[in-house]
Structure formats: C-alpha cells, structure tokens
Amino acid sequence: MSLFVTLGRTTALALLLGAGTAQAAITATDDQREAAVEVAESLRYGHYEDINLDDDWSRQAYARYLDLLDGQRAYLLDSDVDDFDDLSTTLDDAILDGDLSRPYALYERYQERAEARLEWLLARLDAGLDYDFDGSQRMALDREDAPWPHREAALDELWKKRLENAALTLSLSDQSPEEIEKTLHQRYENQLNRLHQTNAEDVFGLVMAAVTGSIDPHSEYLSPRQSESFDIQMKLSLEGIGALLQADGEYVKVASLVPGGPAEKTGVLKPADRIIGVGQEGEEMINVVGMRLDDVVDMIRGAKGSVVRLDVVPAQAVDTTRSKVVEITRDTVKLEDQAAQSEVVDVERDDGVHRLGVIEVPAFYVDFDAWQAGEPDYRSTTRDVAKEIEHLKDENVEGIVLDLRNNGGGALQEANSLIGLFIDRGPTVQVRDAQGRISLYGDTDSGTLYDGPLAVLVNRLSASASEIFAGAIQDYGRGLVIGSDTFGKGTVQTLSDLNHGQLKLTRAKFYRISGESTQHRGVTPDILFPSLIDPDRIGESSLDNALPWDQVRKVQYRRYGEPERYLDTLRQRHRQRADAHPNFHYLEREAQLADRLREQQTSVSLNREQRQREAEAQEAEQLALENQRREALGLDPLDDWTDARDEDTEQPQPIDRAQVMESAEILLDYSRLDHGLRLADYDS
C-alpha cells in the first residue's frame, strides 16, 4: 500500500470551496461515502497513534470542522452550532458508516449564512459607503476563541467593523472612494460566485480535512485534483515560482520556499509573507484576499519564462497597507538547482588569516530514476557534498561548516549516507512504527571522508532529514550545532490510493540515537542565534494537533568528541563578537521588537489618524534599528524599512551572511580549544 515516504515539511492544505456548478442541495456521492469509510478504517488500523473513533474523537473532529468552516466566528450563530451538536457524538458513526448527510447539512447551513452575509455587504456597498474614519472603535484581529454570536445583530456589528476596516485599509493605500467601492464590490462578488459554485467534492474535502486534521497535521486526504498536484510537486517538475503556500484565515501565506526555485533565488519572498494580489504580466492585479488556496495556486502557476506579479505583505509588516508588488519569472526547479555548493571564507585573528570551508546543502536529494537504473554517476546530496569536501581539503581549510538552513528535508537514505561521511560506521536514526517496532538505520561503510572540526548551521526551516543529520552529529559529539531551534518534523507519512483520491497517513516517528524524538521540539543548537521567524506561525509546534515529543531507549554508539566541555567559553566569545557586530546586534533587537509587536497587535484602530500613528510608530522603530545597523557598517540610511529587502536580492542577505561568518568564527574557536585539550591529554 505504501508508495513512498515523505520527510519534508507539511504540504499546504487546500480547502476546496468552489470549482463546480451550483446545486439546490449538496449530497455525498457513492464514491465519497466509500472513501469516507476507507479513511476511517485507515485511521483506526494504520495510523501511528492508537486512534479510537469514538465520542471523544467526535467532539474534537466536530470542533475542527467548525473551525474550518468559520474559524473567526463570523458567520454561524450559536443556535446553528446547537442545531448540529449531535455531530459532537455521532460524527464517528457518520464516517464509519459513510453516512455524510449531517456533515453536509452543516455545510449547507454555513453556506446559507455566508451567502446572506456577502449579499448584506454588497447591499451596503450599493447604498454607498459613508465613512469618515474619525471614530474611536477598534477591531479585534483574531476571534478564534470568541464565543459564537447569539443574534444576527451581533454579526452585523462585527461586519460593519470589518467593512470599515477593509475600506480604511484601501484608503490608506491611496485609493479613492470610488475605487474602494469598486474593489470591495468585486472582492465580495467573487467570493459569492465561488460560494455559489460549491459542489459535493468541495464539501467532502472539508469534511475529510476535519477528520484527518483532528488526528495530526500531516495526515491528509487528497482529492483527485490535489493528488495530481501532489504528484507534480514530488517530481519537482512543476513550473511556477517555487513556493509552498498555506491558507491563513482570509490570506494565503508563504509556508516555505523550494531550494533553487525562482522565489528563493530572487529573495523577494520570505516565509510568513502574505500574498494579497496576483497579476499576470501586463494584466490587472487581482485581489485574492478571501480566495481559496487552490485557485490562488493555479493563478501563480504558469509556463516557464512567463512573469507573475504578486502583491505581498511582508511578514514583519505591522499593517496590511504596507504591501509591495514584486515580479517573479516562473521556472522549473531542477535537481542541479538544489545541488550542494561550497566556498572558502577567511577568518582574521591576531596570528593571521584562517581559512574555513562552508558547504551549503539546500535539500536531501537523489536522482531516484538514475539510481534505480543502476547508472554509476547518479546525482545525490551525499555524492555532491563528498566532492565539495575533497575540494575544501585541497584548499587546506581548518574546519567545515555545513549550512542546513532552510533545508526542509528529503530522502532518508541521503541523511544516513551523509552522516556516514563524518563517522566511521554506526547508527544514525531510529524509526518506530504503529506497532511499537523500532527499525535502526545507520552508516555501514567503514572509514570517514572528513574527520576534522565540523559545525552544522540550522534554523527554524531546517526540517525532517536535516534534523536527523543535525541530531546525529550532536549525539555523536562529532561537531557543534549552531543557529536556531529547528522545525520539529519528526513523523513519517505514506501515501495510499483510495477508491476516490488518496490518503497521506502518519505511520511512524523518528527518534535520535540518544532516544529523543525530533518531533515537536526539533533540535536545539549548542549555540543559539536569534531568529526573526515566529515559532508560533512557522514550525511543528505551531500546527494544530501536532504529535507530542517523547523518547525511546537510546542505542549503543561511541562518541567522537565532547563539545559540551567548551560551550561556556564558546558562548562567551560568541556573545562578545555578537554584541560588537552590527548585523547580529540588529538581528537580536529586531527579534525582540517583532515579539513585542506581535503581542501588542491584537486589534487595529478604525480611526484613520490613530491607525497611521500606530503604524508609523512601529515602523519608525523598525527603521531606526535598520539604520543603526547600516550606519555601523558605513551604509547609506533608508527612508523606508521595507526597502531593505530590495537591495542586492541576487546576493546573500547581510544577516544570513553574518550567521555564516560567525559560525566559522565559532568553529575556529572550537577547533583551537579542542586541539589544545588533546595536546594536553597527549602530553600528560
């Protein structure tokens, strides 16, 4: 039944809300009812966890379904929720029996409420907007934990604020009153049209998303349409911009960038950026706020060589009015675009210049077709890294930094074989299945290719296979792990065919040779760098119903070193350099500022002047930090903090480069401390 094992971050979940023809009543097809039973049986007997589809599970799945339908409590009334409260104890029976009438009926109730609300908005727009934006009201940004409204009047008040906020946002973007009304009218009409086109397949996708998502975030039902897109993605033959997208409320969010893809190469997109508009070359920009994920993805895809324009709100922006239009030329991501590459960096000390090697590893890749065909020169991460190591050895480097930042994973066999370049045989990772059986994977080749000083550089977007590698290097004491906490993707999924669509199911879990899981917590570096990536928005711990961290028994392995003996000294020296380095000083203060702004930004003012004052005050802090960094580096100051992302997009970003250079500094310190201790031991 298993077709493959996926080690990457979770794929974006497309909530299907359109693409068919309007129907008087939406009912499940025979294929969907049969598929529901197949999904239920697979969850009960095939999932890693011991799943009981009972009343307790029903309550969780029902709550998940309500969140998918109306996560901001903006359409349904508490009476609607009460009318379908029977699903809180019977959803398990409905799925097991393939009787989807009640879940589908709940969707119809939601659709009625949503259509009525959109028609209400359009009627207010037709009557003409009359906002002066001089009141004192504020609008909450997140109503996820708000109670269900009791009456329509409460929803009217909520939507009056939403409409006023939408108009104010466009007004702050310098749209005239006529343009604002036209933009909003088009937005709500498009949403209403898509809602009218909802079909049974769309509703089934939502029901199955609630069913699987209540278990864990990586188990997922794929409709026939989604299966086709997933197959294309796994083959890396998709022509587009090279970004994985997720639904984030009414917005589409960048979850991660494909290494070697157009978006990653140009540097104009970052994780957690929100896309609010899409335009084809030479055509008008289309607002995609509130549009379903699948439709946005289809708009961004296109032929190689064509240009797509995106209206983007940067992740660090404090107001959606601070968007920016970027252009990306679509291309096909090729294996060679993900190939490892190396460089030699110079570290200056009192006794002269020291040369250290840096190998960037964007992904754990292998040319499966060439490998299975027995071709002797097939491409793989391990083979490419081995070539770079030989090159760096010829350059007489004093140590090697392996850069796994933004590496979202890939082939398990490559994680194992890459570890084998740095150790002389031994276990690398444990995999525990649903029956509790543990399989031990490891390096069976004798000898090492490189036995010198080693550091592994990671960040929040280092996931899965990257975490296996970093964890093994840390457990063996083979080198230092530097950077920020990793993603925390420690589960294994398999894909199986259903009578209708496919099911991606969590079947196993990864454990380090020390016995600790990489799930949820990820790998904690020996020396931490501050991070601008919000762990509450990106990472396994940010996902609903993520499986917990746990432990199994450790395996026998020999340690190659004791880096922990030097960590206090290494951290002290790093701290001294970081305090004096403009880029590191900026990174730390920017991370603190971002945390504070996220805590404060729970609502927005509907008063134009107050809204501008708040945004300007926050952006002034960001700009002051950026210009302090630039002044210390002898660079010209900026007038707008968002302009920093436009500079030298083809070159490494200053802060990214600073992390590489500081990692080399730390590794040189470690090499000297370790070498000195070994000499002392030898002399004694």
ZAMARGU-4260 file (C-alpha; in steps of 0.2 Angstrom, whole numbers, plus 5000, padded with zeros to 4 digits):
<rodrens>
0) 5000/5000/5000 | 5014/5012/5004 | 5020/5022/4989 | 5034/5032/4996 | 5040/5040/5012
5) 5039/5059/5014 | 5051/5068/5025 | 5048/5086/5021 | 5038/5099/5030 | 5019/5098/5029
10) 5011/5101/5012 | 4999/5116/5011 | 4981/5111/5014 | 4969/5117/5001 | 4952/5120/5007
15) 4941/5117/4992 | 4927/5130/4991 | 4922/5130/4973 | 4925/5124/4955 | 4909/5116/4951
20) 4891/5121/4947 | 4878/5127/4958 | 4866/5114/4965 | 4850/5116/4975 | 4856/5103/4988
25) 4874/5096/4990 | 4874/5077/4994 | 4888/5065/4995 | 4891/5053/4980 | 4893/5035/4982
30) 4912/5036/4979 | 4914/5049/4993 | 4904/5039/5005 | 4915/5024/5001 | 4931/5034/5003
35) 4925/5041/5020 | 4924/5023/5026 | 4941/5019/5019 | 4948/5034/5028 | 4940/5029/5044
40) 4947/5012/5043 | 4964/5018/5039 | 4965/5029/5053 | 4959/5016/5065 | 4971/5002/5060
45) 4985/5011/5050 | 4989/5027/5060 | 5005/5028/5071 | 4994/5033/5086 | 4981/5022/5093
50) 4966/5030/5086 | 4948/5027/5093 | 4934/5034/5083 | 4923/5037/5097 | 4913/5051/5106
55) 4929/5059/5112 | 4936/5059/5095 | 4919/5066/5088 | 4920/5081/5099 | 4937/5085/5093
60) 4933/5082/5074 | 4917/5092/5076 | 4926/5107/5083 | 4939/5105/5069 | 4925/5105/5056
65) 4918/5121/5064 | 4935/5129/5064 | 4937/5125/5045 | 4920/5132/5041 | 4920/5148/5052
70) 4936/5149/5062 | 4934/5168/5065 | 4916/5165/5072 | 4909/5177/5059 | 4895/5168/5050
75) 4887/5155/5061 | 4876/5159/5076 | 4877/5149/5092 | 4859/5142/5088 | 4867/5135/5072
80) 4880/5126/5082 | 4867/5120/5094 | 4857/5113/5080 | 4871/5102/5074 | 4878/5097/5091
85) 4873/5079/5088 | 4888/5078/5077 | 4899/5080/5093 | 4895/5062/5097 | 4889/5055/5081
90) 4902/5061/5068 | 4912/5045/5071 | 4897/5034/5067 | 4894/5045/5051 | 4912/5042/5045
95) 4912/5024/5049 | 4895/5021/5041 | 4899/5033/5026 | 4883/5042/5030 | 4888/5060/5027
100) 4871/5068/5027 | 4873/5078/5043 | 4891/5085/5040 | 4885/5090/5023 | 4869/5098/5030
105) 4880/5108/5042 | 4890/5114/5027 | 4874/5120/5019 | 4869/5130/5034 | 4886/5138/5034
110) 4884/5142/5015 | 4867/5150/5018 | 4874/5161/5032 | 4890/5165/5021 | 4879/5169/5006
115) 4867/5180/5016 | 4882/5189/5024 | 4890/5193/5007 | 4874/5199/5000 | 4872/5210/5015
120) 4889/5218/5012 | 4885/5220/4993 | 4869/5229/4998 | 4879/5241/5010 | 4891/5245/4996
125) 4877/5248/4983 | 4869/5260/4996 | 4886/5269/4996 | 4900/5270/5009 | 4900/5284/5021
130) 4915/5283/5032 | 4925/5297/5039 | 4937/5286/5049 | 4937/5298/5064 | 4929/5287/5077
135) 4936/5278/5092 | 4932/5260/5088 | 4944/5246/5086 | 4943/5229/5078 | 4950/5213/5085
140) 4961/5204/5073 | 4958/5186/5080 | 4941/5179/5085 | 4947/5161/5085 | 4942/5160/5104
145) 4927/5171/5104 | 4910/5164/5108 | 4898/5161/5094 | 4887/5176/5092 | 4869/5175/5099
150) 4860/5186/5086 | 4861/5192/5069 | 4863/5210/5076 | 4880/5205/5084 | 4886/5199/5067
155) 4880/5215/5059 | 4891/5225/5071 | 4906/5213/5068 | 4904/5215/5049 | 4901/5234/5050
160) 4919/5235/5058 | 4926/5223/5045 | 4919/5233/5031 | 4925/5249/5038 | 4942/5241/5041
165) 4943/5235/5023 | 4938/5252/5017 | 4951/5260/5028 | 4965/5249/5023 | 4961/5253/5004
170) 4960/5271/5009 | 4977/5271/5017 | 4983/5263/5000 | 4978/5279/4992 | 4963/5273/4983
175) 4949/5285/4980 | 4931/5282/4987 | 4925/5276/4970 | 4940/5264/4968 | 4937/5257/4986
180) 4919/5253/4982 | 4923/5245/4966 | 4937/5235/4974 | 4927/5229/4988 | 4912/5225/4977
185) 4922/5215/4966 | 4930/5206/4981 | 4913/5201/4988 | 4905/5197/4972 | 4920/5185/4968
190) 4918/5177/4985 | 4899/5175/4982 | 4901/5167/4965 | 4914/5155/4971 | 4902/5150/4986
195) 4888/5148/4973 | 4899/5135/4964 | 4902/5124/4978 | 4900/5106/4974 | 4900/5089/4983
200) 4918/5087/4981 | 4922/5103/4989 | 4912/5099/5004 | 4919/5081/5005 | 4937/5089/5005
205) 4932/5100/5020 | 4924/5085/5030 | 4940/5074/5027 | 4951/5089/5032 | 4942/5090/5049
210) 4943/5071/5051 | 4962/5069/5047 | 4967/5086/5054 | 4959/5081/5071 | 4972/5067/5072
215) 4988/5076/5066 | 4993/5090/5054 | 5002/5078/5042 | 4988/5065/5039 | 4978/5072/5025
220) 4965/5067/5012 | 4970/5072/4994 | 4956/5074/4982 | 4959/5068/4964 | 4963/5086/4959
225) 4975/5088/4974 | 4983/5071/4971 | 4988/5076/4953 | 4996/5092/4960 | 5005/5082/4974
230) 5012/5070/4961 | 5019/5085/4951 | 5026/5093/4967 | 5035/5077/4972 | 5043/5075/4954
235) 5049/5093/4955 | 5043/5096/4938 | 5031/5110/4942 | 5033/5126/4933 | 5030/5141/4944
240) 5039/5151/4957 | 5045/5138/4969 | 5035/5142/4985 | 5024/5131/4996 | 5008/5141/5001
245) 4996/5139/5016 | 4979/5146/5020 | 4980/5158/5034 | 4962/5164/5038 | 4957/5175/5023
250) 4975/5176/5017 | 4987/5165/5008 | 5004/5163/5017 | 5021/5158/5011 | 5025/5142/5021
255) 5042/5139/5014 | 5052/5142/4998 | 5058/5127/4987 | 5078/5127/4987 | 5084/5133/4970
260) 5067/5139/4965 | 5064/5157/4957 | 5057/5164/4973 | 5071/5158/4983 | 5084/5164/4970
265) 5077/5182/4969 | 5074/5184/4988 | 5058/5194/4985 | 5048/5182/4996 | 5050/5176/5014
270) 5042/5163/5024 | 5026/5170/5033 | 5024/5183/5019 | 5005/5185/5014 | 5000/5187/4996
275) 4985/5198/4994 | 4985/5200/4975 | 4991/5191/4959 | 4993/5198/4942 | 4999/5191/4926
280) 5012/5201/4915 | 5004/5216/4908 | 4987/5212/4916 | 4977/5220/4930 | 4981/5214/4948
285) 4968/5203/4955 | 4964/5204/4974 | 4965/5186/4982 | 4960/5190/5000 | 4947/5178/5004
290) 4950/5167/4989 | 4953/5148/4991 | 4970/5142/4991 | 4969/5130/4976 | 4963/5145/4965
295) 4977/5156/4971 | 4990/5142/4967 | 4983/5140/4950 | 4984/5158/4946 | 5003/5159/4952
300) 5007/5143/4942 | 5012/5146/4923 | 5023/5142/4909 | 5042/5143/4911 | 5049/5160/4907
305) 5032/5170/4910 | 5031/5183/4923 | 5019/5184/4938 | 5016/5199/4949 | 5012/5197/4967
310) 5006/5210/4979 | 5014/5205/4996 | 5013/5210/5014 | 5030/5206/5022 | 5030/5195/5037
315) 5037/5209/5048 | 5024/5222/5042 | 5013/5229/5055 | 4999/5234/5044 | 4992/5226/5028
320) 4993/5243/5019 | 5012/5241/5019 | 5011/5229/5004 | 5023/5228/4990 | 5022/5222/4972
325) 5036/5210/4966 | 5039/5201/4950 | 5045/5183/4948 | 5049/5174/4932 | 5042/5157/4933
330) 5054/5142/4930 | 5056/5124/4933 | 5066/5118/4948 | 5079/5106/4943 | 5090/5094/4953
335) 5106/5104/4949 | 5097/5120/4957 | 5097/5111/4973 | 5115/5104/4972 | 5127/5107/4987
340) 5140/5120/4984 | 5155/5126/4994 | 5166/5141/4997 | 5181/5146/5007 | 5179/5160/5020
345) 5193/5169/5029 | 5193/5172/5047 | 5205/5185/5054 | 5214/5183/5070 | 5229/5191/5079
350) 5240/5177/5072 | 5234/5179/5054 | 5221/5174/5042 | 5212/5156/5044 | 5203/5148/5030
355) 5187/5138/5034 | 5175/5129/5022 | 5157/5131/5021 | 5145/5119/5012 | 5128/5124/5008
360) 5115/5110/5007 | 5098/5116/5001 | 5090/5099/5001 | 5092/5080/5004 | 5090/5075/4986
365) 5094/5059/4975 | 5090/5056/4957 | 5079/5040/4960 | 5077/5036/4942 | 5096/5036/4938
370) 5099/5027/4955 | 5086/5013/4951 | 5093/5011/4933 | 5110/5007/4940 | 5118/5022/4932
375) 5135/5024/4941 | 5136/5044/4941 | 5118/5047/4948 | 5116/5064/4957 | 5113/5064/4976
380) 5117/5075/4991 | 5130/5064/4998 | 5139/5062/4982 | 5139/5081/4979 | 5144/5085/4997
385) 5158/5072/4996 | 5165/5082/4980 | 5164/5098/4990 | 5173/5091/5005 | 5188/5085/4993
390) 5189/5102/4986 | 5189/5110/5003 | 5203/5098/5009 | 5213/5103/4994 | 5211/5121/5000
395) 5218/5116/5017 | 5203/5123/5027 | 5204/5121/5046 | 5186/5116/5048 | 5170/5114/5039
400) 5153/5122/5042 | 5138/5113/5034 | 5124/5125/5031 | 5107/5117/5033 | 5097/5132/5035
405) 5080/5132/5025 | 5083/5114/5021 | 5066/5106/5023 | 5072/5088/5021 | 5071/5075/5008
410) 5077/5057/5006 | 5080/5047/5022 | 5094/5037/5013 | 5103/5053/5010 | 5103/5059/5028
415) 5110/5042/5033 | 5124/5042/5020 | 5128/5060/5023 | 5131/5056/5041 | 5142/5042/5036
420) 5155/5055/5028 | 5159/5061/5046 | 5158/5045/5056 | 5166/5028/5055 | 5150/5016/5054
425) 5136/5017/5067 | 5118/5020/5069 | 5110/5037/5063 | 5091/5036/5067 | 5078/5026/5074
430) 5061/5024/5066 | 5046/5017/5077 | 5030/5011/5069 | 5012/5010/5075 | 5016/4993/5082
435) 5030/4999/5093 | 5043/4990/5082 | 5059/5000/5080 | 5070/5000/5065 | 5088/5006/5066
440) 5096/5014/5051 | 5114/5019/5050 | 5130/5020/5041 | 5138/5003/5036 | 5153/5010/5027
445) 5170/5009/5036 | 5180/5025/5037 | 5176/5043/5036 | 5179/5056/5022 | 5181/5070/5034
450) 5187/5069/5052 | 5191/5087/5055 | 5182/5101/5065 | 5164/5102/5060 | 5149/5113/5063
455) 5131/5112/5057 | 5121/5128/5054 | 5102/5126/5056 | 5087/5137/5058 | 5068/5136/5060
460) 5066/5130/5042 | 5078/5116/5044 | 5066/5101/5045 | 5065/5082/5045 | 5080/5074/5036
465) 5090/5090/5041 | 5085/5087/5059 | 5090/5069/5058 | 5108/5074/5052 | 5110/5088/5065
470) 5104/5077/5079 | 5116/5063/5075 | 5131/5075/5074 | 5126/5082/5091 | 5123/5065/5099
475) 5140/5058/5092 | 5149/5073/5098 | 5155/5074/5081 | 5153/5093/5080 | 5144/5109/5085
480) 5126/5113/5080 | 5123/5132/5078 | 5108/5143/5074 | 5090/5142/5080 | 5078/5129/5085
485) 5073/5118/5070 | 5056/5114/5063 | 5051/5099/5073 | 5045/5087/5059 | 5048/5070/5067
490) 5035/5060/5058 | 5034/5049/5043 | 5020/5048/5031 | 5015/5036/5017 | 5003/5039/5003
495) 4990/5026/4998 | 4976/5025/4985 | 4958/5026/4989 | 4943/5022/4978 | 4942/5041/4977
500) 4958/5051/4979 | 4972/5047/4991 | 4976/5047/5009 | 4993/5053/5016 | 4994/5045/5033
505) 5007/5046/5048 | 5014/5029/5050 | 5030/5031/5060 | 5040/5043/5070 | 5059/5047/5070
510) 5070/5046/5086 | 5088/5051/5088 | 5101/5038/5093 | 5100/5046/5110 | 5082/5041/5111
515) 5075/5058/5110 | 5061/5062/5096 | 5064/5076/5084 | 5045/5078/5084 | 5038/5095/5090
520) 5054/5101/5099 | 5066/5099/5084 | 5084/5100/5088 | 5091/5113/5100 | 5108/5120/5094
525) 5123/5121/5106 | 5124/5139/5102 | 5109/5149/5098 | 5107/5163/5086 | 5091/5175/5087
530) 5078/5172/5074 | 5065/5183/5065 | 5054/5168/5061 | 5039/5167/5073 | 5039/5150/5080
535) 5020/5152/5084 | 5017/5154/5065 | 5031/5143/5057 | 5036/5126/5064 | 5028/5109/5070
540) 5023/5117/5087 | 5013/5130/5078 | 5002/5116/5069 | 4986/5110/5077 | 4986/5093/5084
545) 5004/5090/5081 | 5010/5074/5089 | 5020/5076/5105 | 5038/5074/5109 | 5043/5058/5118
550) 5058/5046/5120 | 5063/5028/5116 | 5078/5018/5123 | 5095/5025/5117 | 5106/5014/5106
555) 5124/5010/5108 | 5136/5022/5099 | 5153/5029/5103 | 5156/5047/5104 | 5169/5056/5094
560) 5171/5072/5105 | 5164/5082/5119 | 5159/5099/5113 | 5149/5102/5128 | 5165/5104/5138
565) 5169/5120/5129 | 5151/5128/5127 | 5153/5140/5141 | 5168/5148/5133 | 5162/5147/5115
570) 5146/5155/5120 | 5155/5169/5130 | 5166/5173/5115 | 5151/5172/5103 | 5142/5184/5114
575) 5157/5197/5114 | 5158/5196/5095 | 5139/5197/5093 | 5137/5212/5104 | 5150/5221/5093
580) 5144/5215/5076 | 5130/5227/5069 | 5121/5213/5060 | 5120/5202/5075 | 5115/5217/5086
585) 5102/5221/5074 | 5095/5203/5072 | 5094/5201/5091 | 5085/5218/5094 | 5073/5215/5078
590) 5068/5198/5085 | 5064/5206/5102 | 5054/5220/5093 | 5045/5208/5082 | 5040/5198/5098
595) 5034/5213/5107 | 5024/5220/5091 | 5015/5203/5089 | 5010/5203/5107 | 5003/5221/5106
600) 4995/5219/5089 | 4979/5211/5095 | 4967/5224/5087 | 4968/5238/5074 | 4961/5256/5076
605) 4947/5261/5064 | 4952/5279/5066 | 4962/5284/5051 | 4974/5296/5061 | 4976/5284/5075
610) 4979/5269/5063 | 4993/5279/5054 | 5001/5285/5071 | 5002/5267/5077 | 5009/5260/5061
615) 5021/5274/5059 | 5027/5272/5077 | 5030/5254/5075 | 5038/5256/5058 | 5049/5270/5065
620) 5056/5258/5077 | 5060/5245/5064 | 5068/5259/5053 | 5078/5265/5067 | 5085/5248/5070
625) 5089/5245/5052 | 5098/5262/5050 | 5108/5259/5066 | 5115/5243/5058 | 5118/5252/5042
630) 5127/5267/5050 | 5138/5255/5059 | 5143/5246/5043 | 5145/5263/5034 | 5130/5261/5023
635) 5118/5274/5017 | 5102/5276/5028 | 5085/5271/5021 | 5069/5281/5021 | 5058/5265/5022
640) 5062/5249/5031 | 5054/5238/5018 | 5067/5245/5006 | 5080/5234/5014 | 5073/5218/5006
645) 5075/5226/4988 | 5094/5228/4989 | 5105/5215/4981 | 5092/5202/4980 | 5104/5191/4970
650) 5117/5192/4984 | 5116/5184/5001 | 5107/5195/5014 | 5118/5203/5026 | 5111/5195/5041
655) 5112/5177/5033 | 5130/5181/5028 | 5134/5186/5046 | 5127/5170/5053 | 5139/5160/5041
660) 5154/5171/5046 | 5150/5169/5064 | 5148/5150/5063 | 5165/5150/5055 | 5172/5160/5070
665) 5164/5148/5082 | 5171/5133/5073 | 5188/5141/5074 | 5187/5144/5092 | 5181/5126/5095
670) 5195/5119/5084 | 5208/5128/5094 | 5200/5123/5111 | 5198/5105/5106 | 5216/5104/5099
675) 5223/5112/5114 | 5215/5100/5126 | 5220/5085/5115 | 5238/5091/5116 | 5237/5092/5135
680) 5230/5075/5136 | 5244/5069/5125 | 5257/5077/5135 | 5251/5070/5151
</rodrens>
